[in-house]
């Protein structure tokens, strides 16, 4: 017999603290896993051992971005008529971890069996596609599940878990530096992949621990609006995506601050590690503040403040060249990155009706993720044309357009929802 709405809400409340803990643990592990399997550093380094092709190496971040985004509209459409989420989450999460296990086995058997470079790369890319395509199917269901299981204080959940996960990520970064600097890559990469797999299994255990309350069946006779499951017909949301897309250009600067610092100032290469640490610490430290502010005032305000931090970083990098100035640049850039990161999903809950979260998630990810992925390549072309100073000015000015547009043309969806 199907439960009533009151019974469903009571079950959600009963499971609230339990799910809060296990979902926070899963989110913490994400940072640790991502550092060990980074599509921007560790995995390209592994591929580089078997090929000199810049195209093949470039496929790694491309597969990461496209794999995580392209399946989302299909999953959103699949979930539209279904009430349960956890069983689909478990299947997708299992396939993700099967891909990670494939990396680990490949790193072990390749030197033992002397696999050719071609076969090694075929297996590697097959596992990479599997892992990231599974992630693309996972995300819409995960966001929808969290929206139902954690009806309040989502910002606190992300703020705390991002903070603790950031600390784990910094620790993993230090471990990567030690392993790759002290051991042959074949030994180091086995340990890195092994630790990442163990962390993924802790995450999988957390996912299995989630408790799902299945909502009652919606009234089939209820008339759907013409914008139902068509998020881009929501004018406020589509306007938000336009101006948020303009803010993506601020990420160009983040890719080039280190190189510019080395060229503009009397700064040694040894500072690179310090810059990285400062930025990581800034990202980590501010997460609880973002979570609190988003819960209280709306995550669109976090987006705007983060953009201002990024604009300030770009303008400082364009005009100043001292070591102290670049320390400030990396602090501001870290604050921006963490703010954008925590709002990527939390704004969905504020814009989307409760029954359309997968569709809104897919629309947001399709609009913003590929743009973020190609921005470094666009940045490279712009650097060649205008130099670092010109690119920093451009990113700061376009970021300002995004900030002003969002301030004047996008209504805070949290105020409307709370009214």
C-alpha positions in Angstrom: 0.0 0.0 0.0 1.4 3.4 -1.0 2.2 5.8 1.8 0.6 9.2 2.1 2.5 12.5 1.7 2.6 13.0 5.5 4.1 9.5 6.0 6.7 10.2 3.3 7.7 13.5 4.9 7.9 11.7 8.3 10.2 9.1 6.8 12.4 11.8 5.2 12.8 13.5 8.6 13.5 10.1 10.3 16.3 9.4 7.9 17.6 13.0 7.7 20.6 12.9 10.1 21.6 9.4 8.9 21.6 10.5 5.2 23.3 13.8 6.1 26.3 12.0 7.6 26.7 9.4 4.8 26.1 11.9 2.0 28.7 14.2 3.6 31.2 11.3 3.8 30.6 10.4 0.1 31.2 14.0 -0.9 34.4 14.2 1.1 35.8 11.1 -0.6 35.1 12.7 -4.0 38.0 15.2 -3.4 40.4 12.5 -2.4 39.5 10.4 -5.5 39.6 13.3 -7.8 43.2 14.2 -6.7 44.4 10.7 -7.3 42.7 10.3 -10.7 42.9 14.0 -11.8 42.1 14.3 -15.5 44.4 17.3 -15.6 47.5 16.0 -14.0 47.8 12.3 -12.9 46.0 10.6 -15.8 47.6 12.6 -18.6 51.0 11.9 -16.9 50.1 8.1 -17.1 49.1 8.4 -20.7 52.3 10.3 -21.5 54.3 7.2 -20.5 52.9 5.4 -23.6 52.5 8.0 -26.2 53.9 11.4 -27.3 50.7 12.3 -29.0 49.3 15.6 -27.6 46.0 14.7 -29.1 45.7 11.4 -27.1 46.8 13.2 -24.0 44.2 15.9 -24.6 41.5 13.2 -24.9 41.8 12.6 -21.1 40.2 15.9 -19.9 37.9 15.9 -23.0 36.5 12.5 -22.1 36.2 13.6 -18.4 34.1 16.7 -19.4 32.0 15.1 -22.2 31.5 11.8 -20.3 30.2 13.7 -17.3 27.8 15.9 -19.3 26.5 14.2 -22.4 24.6 11.3 -20.7 22.8 13.7 -18.3 19.8 14.7 -20.6 19.2 11.0 -21.3 19.2 10.2 -17.6 17.0 13.1 -16.8 14.5 11.9 -19.4 14.7 8.3 -18.0 14.1 9.5 -14.4 11.1 11.7 -15.3 8.5 9.0 -14.8 10.2 7.1 -12.0 9.9 7.6 -8.2 12.9 5.6 -7.0 16.5 6.8 -7.4 18.8 4.7 -5.2 18.9 1.6 -7.3 20.0 3.6 -10.3 22.6 5.4 -8.3 24.0 2.1 -7.1 24.3 0.7 -10.6 26.0 3.9 -11.9 28.3 4.1 -8.9 29.3 0.4 -9.3 30.3 1.0 -13.0 32.3 4.1 -11.9 34.3 2.0 -9.5 34.7 -0.8 -12.0 36.5 1.7 -14.2 38.7 2.8 -11.3 39.5 -0.9 -10.5 40.4 -1.2 -14.2 43.0 1.6 -13.8 44.5 -0.3 -10.9 44.7 -3.7 -12.6 46.1 -2.1 -15.7 48.9 -0.4 -13.7 49.8 -3.8 -12.2 49.5 -6.1 -15.2 51.1 -3.8 -17.8 54.6 -4.1 -16.4 54.2 -7.7 -15.4 52.9 -8.9 -18.8 54.8 -6.3 -20.9 51.6 -5.1 -22.6 52.2 -3.0 -25.7 51.6 0.7 -25.5 48.7 0.4 -28.0 46.9 -2.2 -26.0 47.6 -0.4 -22.7 46.1 2.8 -24.1 43.0 1.0 -25.5 42.3 -0.5 -22.1 43.0 2.8 -20.4 40.6 4.8 -22.5 37.9 2.1 -22.3 38.1 2.3 -18.5 38.1 6.1 -18.7 35.0 6.3 -20.9 33.2 3.8 -18.7 34.1 5.7 -15.5 33.1 9.1 -16.8 30.0 8.0 -18.7 28.8 6.3 -15.5 29.4 9.6 -13.7 27.2 11.3 -16.3 24.3 9.0 -15.6 24.9 9.2 -11.9 24.8 13.0 -11.4 21.2 13.8 -12.2 19.9 10.9 -10.0 22.3 12.0 -7.2 21.2 15.6 -7.2 17.6 14.6 -7.2 18.1 12.1 -4.4 19.9 14.6 -2.3 17.2 17.2 -2.9 14.6 14.8 -1.5 16.7 13.2 1.3 18.2 16.5 2.5 15.3 19.0 2.5 17.3 21.7 4.4 20.8 22.8 5.2 22.3 21.5 1.9 24.7 24.4 2.0 26.0 23.2 5.4 26.4 19.7 4.0 28.4 20.8 1.1 30.3 23.4 3.1 31.4 21.0 5.8 32.2 18.1 3.4 33.9 20.3 0.9 36.1 21.7 3.7 37.1 18.3 5.1 37.4 16.9 1.6 39.6 19.8 0.6 41.9 19.0 3.5 42.0 15.4 2.3 42.8 16.6 -1.2 45.7 18.7 0.1 47.0 15.6 1.9 46.6 13.5 -1.3 48.5 16.2 -3.2 51.4 16.0 -0.8 51.4 12.2 -1.1 51.4 12.4 -4.9 54.4 14.8 -4.7 56.2 12.4 -2.4 55.4 9.2 -4.4 56.2 10.6 -7.8 59.4 12.2 -6.5 60.7 9.2 -4.6 59.7 6.1 -6.6 59.7 5.0 -10.3 56.4 6.0 -11.9 55.3 2.3 -12.3 55.4 1.8 -8.5 54.1 5.3 -7.6 51.1 5.0 -10.0 50.1 1.7 -8.6 50.0 3.1 -5.1 48.1 6.2 -6.3 45.5 4.1 -8.2 45.2 1.7 -5.2 44.5 4.5 -2.7 42.0 6.1 -5.1 40.2 2.7 -5.4 40.1 2.2 -1.7 38.7 5.7 -1.2 36.1 5.0 -3.9 35.0 1.9 -2.0 34.5 3.9 1.2 32.4 6.2 -1.0 30.5 3.2 -2.4 29.8 2.0 1.2 28.4 5.4 2.0 26.1 5.3 -1.0 24.9 1.8 0.0 24.1 3.2 3.4 21.7 5.9 2.1 18.1 5.4 3.1 15.5 6.3 0.4 12.0 7.4 1.2 10.0 6.9 -2.0 7.5 9.7 -2.6 3.9 9.0 -3.2 2.7 8.8 -6.8 2.0 12.2 -8.3 -1.6 12.8 -9.4 -1.7 11.6 -13.0 -4.6 13.9 -13.7 -2.6 17.0 -12.7 -2.1 19.2 -15.7 1.5 19.9 -16.5 2.6 23.4 -17.5 4.2 24.0 -20.9 7.6 24.5 -19.1 7.4 21.2 -17.3 10.8 19.5 -17.6 11.9 22.2 -20.1 14.2 24.3 -17.9 15.4 26.6 -20.6 11.8 28.0 -20.9 12.3 29.2 -17.4 13.4 32.8 -18.3 15.0 33.5 -14.9 17.0 30.2 -15.1 18.1 30.6 -18.7 19.2 34.2 -18.0 21.2 33.0 -15.1 22.9 30.4 -17.3 23.9 33.2 -19.9 25.5 35.4 -17.3 27.0 32.5 -15.4 28.5 31.3 -18.7 30.2 34.7 -19.1 31.8 34.3 -15.7 33.5 31.1 -16.9 36.0 33.3 -18.7 37.4 34.2 -15.2 38.7 30.6 -15.2 41.1 31.6 -18.0 43.2 33.6 -15.5 43.4 30.8 -13.0 45.2 28.7 -15.7 47.8 31.3 -16.4 48.5 33.1 -13.1 51.5 30.9 -12.2 53.2 31.4 -15.6 52.5 35.1 -15.6 54.0 35.4 -12.1 57.2 33.7 -13.2 57.5 36.0 -16.2 56.5 39.3 -14.7 58.1 39.2 -11.3 61.5 38.2 -9.7 59.9 34.9 -8.7 61.5 31.4 -8.7 60.0 28.2 -9.8 60.0 27.0 -6.2 57.1 29.4 -5.6 54.8 27.2 -7.8 54.2 24.8 -4.9 53.5 27.7 -2.5 51.0 29.2 -5.0 49.3 25.8 -5.3 49.1 25.4 -1.6 47.8 28.9 -0.9 45.1 28.5 -3.5 44.1 25.1 -2.2 43.9 26.4 1.4 41.8 29.4 0.3 39.4 27.1 -1.5 39.1 24.8 1.5 38.9 27.4 4.3 36.0 29.4 2.8 33.7 26.4 2.1 31.8 26.5 5.4 31.2 30.2 4.9 29.8 29.7 1.4 27.5 26.9 2.8 26.2 29.1 5.5 25.6 32.1 3.3 23.9 30.0 0.6 21.5 28.5 3.1 20.7 31.9 4.5 20.6 34.3 1.5 20.7 32.1 -1.5 23.5 30.6 -3.6 23.1 33.2 -6.4 24.7 35.6 -3.9 27.6 33.2 -3.5 28.0 33.2 -7.3 28.1 37.0 -7.4 30.6 37.4 -4.5 32.8 34.6 -6.0 32.8 36.5 -9.4 33.9 39.7 -7.7 36.8 37.8 -6.1 37.8 36.4 -9.5 37.5 39.9 -11.1 39.7 41.4 -8.4 42.3 38.6 -9.0 42.4 39.1 -12.7 42.8 42.9 -12.4 45.5 42.5 -9.8 47.4 40.0 -11.9 47.2 42.4 -14.9 48.6 45.4 -13.0 50.9 44.1 -10.2 54.0 41.9 -10.3 55.2 41.6 -6.7 55.3 38.3 -4.9 52.9 39.6 -2.2 50.5 40.7 -4.9 50.4 37.2 -6.5 49.8 35.6 -3.1 46.7 37.8 -2.9 45.8 36.8 -6.5 45.9 33.1 -5.6 43.9 33.6 -2.4 41.2 35.5 -4.4 41.2 32.8 -7.2 40.9 30.0 -4.6 37.9 31.8 -3.0 36.3 32.2 -6.5 36.9 28.5 -7.5 35.4 27.2 -4.2 32.3 29.5 -4.6 31.6 28.5 -8.1 32.1 24.8 -7.2 29.7 24.8 -4.3 27.0 26.7 -6.3 27.2 24.4 -9.4 24.5 22.1 -7.9 23.0 24.1 -5.1 21.6 26.8 -7.4 19.7 24.0 -9.1 17.7 23.4 -5.9 16.7 27.0 -5.8 15.7 27.4 -9.5 14.1 24.1 -10.1 10.6 22.8 -9.0 11.1 19.8 -6.8 10.0 17.3 -9.4 12.2 18.6 -12.2 15.7 18.6 -10.7 17.2 16.1 -13.1 16.2 18.1 -16.1 17.5 21.4 -14.6 20.8 19.6 -13.6 21.3 18.3 -17.1 20.6 21.7 -18.6 23.0 23.5 -16.3 25.8 21.0 -16.8 25.4 20.9 -20.6 25.5 24.7 -20.7 28.5 25.3 -18.4 30.7 22.2 -18.2 31.9 22.0 -21.9 32.4 25.8 -21.8 34.7 25.4 -18.8 36.5 22.6 -20.5 37.3 24.5 -23.7 38.1 27.8 -22.0 41.8 26.9 -21.3 42.2 26.3 -25.1 40.5 29.6 -25.9 42.8 31.2 -23.3 45.9 29.8 -25.0 44.8 31.4 -28.3 44.1 34.7 -26.5 47.4 34.7 -24.7 49.2 34.3 -28.1 47.2 37.3 -29.4 47.1 39.7 -26.5 49.7 38.4 -23.9 48.9 37.6 -20.3 48.1 41.2 -19.3 45.6 41.5 -22.1 43.9 38.2 -21.2 43.7 39.1 -17.5 42.0 42.5 -18.4 39.6 40.7 -20.8 38.6 38.0 -18.3 38.1 40.7 -15.6 35.9 42.9 -17.9 33.8 40.0 -19.3 33.5 38.7 -15.7 32.2 42.1 -14.7 29.6 42.0 -17.4 28.5 38.6 -16.1 28.4 40.0 -12.5 26.4 43.1 -13.5 24.0 41.1 -15.7 23.3 38.6 -12.9 22.8 41.4 -10.4 20.3 43.4 -12.5 18.6 40.7 -14.7 18.4 37.6 -12.5 16.0 37.4 -9.6 17.2 35.5 -6.5 15.2 32.2 -6.7 15.5 31.6 -3.0 13.6 34.7 -2.2 10.8 33.7 -4.5 10.8 30.1 -3.1 10.7 31.3 0.5 8.0 33.9 -0.1 
